[in-house]
Amino acid sequence: MSTSLPHLLSLRDLPAATWRALVESAERLAGPAGRAPLLAGHRFGMVFFNASLRTRTAFEVAAFDLGAHAVNLQVGGGLWSLEHRDGVRMDGPHAEHVKEGFGVLARMVDAIGLRAFAGLVDAAADAADPILHAAARASTVPILNLESALDHPHQGLADALTVRRKIGERAKVVLTWAPHIKPLPLAVPHAALLAFAHEGHDVVVAHPEGFDLNAGILADATRLAAAAGGSVQVTNDRSAALAGARVVYAKSWGSPARYGRDDAAEAVQAHPDWIVDGAAMARTDGAVFMHCLPVRRGVVVADEVLDSAASVVLDQGAARLDVQKATLCRALGVQA
């Protein structure tokens, strides 16, 4: 993997100066500069192993607004099924290896975005983010992580930008686990945690026992928060966590201890009282409510919260356009 390319693979190793520049660039591009032909003549390829609404739309609109051309490719739906492992005999369902797929694509476009979710079968394999890193090794142009097994940098950037706009100062931010009907990946809670750490907020991660986030991500977030003047705490007591919160960020994720087990779904359904409802929000200091979307009403969050003035989920989703304009400009070497 070329370390000289301006990849955006994770927020955990993003220098503080680059973080600040991206957020500030996103704010500038939210204005008239975001409709200038800054990227005229550039081409951006997007490879999706998984579905997308906000990420794909934001990048296609960002490219259009800035004068670039975006190409969307769906693995298994118009694009060959891709193998990412080295040294395997390809006699299974995968018709092409990422070495050739991304090797050729990199000769046709100026940057590539990649989405490849966690498999939720092998925790160690997901923690290594194998597809993302295989693509980055094969590509000769910058790779942007559009959500991988471990991280979702663009969501985290939009989360941070939203809190800047709504709160505007260092605040207590509660990242709370929420129930679901099935186990979900950990990329979004990791990204939110890292983003709020970069911003120097006081972050409290609240979840039931057995739903720990990746230890390496927690360590990096703690380091980043300390450097920015903030803090990171973890608790199993949601009521205590909510006291004094200015931001409540709800997200469901599966239990790493039950990866691939038959009872994985049962685990995320076992704590229905962790739904974010009016009673939960009443414990806060007039907090805003955040969620990355899509969200299951009545499971993750009650309608009374999601439809209230406290909910900023639509603003949060719309911020994706601004931050993705910023990361696209950075990847293509254009000052914005």
Secondary structure, DSSP 8 states (H G I E B T S, - for coil): --SSS--B--STT--HHHHHHHHHHHHHHTTGGGGS-TTTT-EEEEEESS--SHHHHHHHHHHHHHT-EEEEEEBTTTB--EE--TT----SS--EEHHHHHHHHTTT-SEEEEE----SS-HHHHHT-HHHHHHHHH-SS-EEESS-SS--HHHHHHHHHHHHHHT-S--EEEEEE---SS---SHHHHHHHHHHHHTT-EEEEE--TT----HHHHHHHHHHHHHTT-EEEEES-HHHHHTT-SEEEEE----GGGTT-TTHHHHHTS-GGGSB-HHHHHTSSS-EEE--S---BTTTB-HHHHTSTTB-HHHHHHHHHHHHHHHHHHHTT---
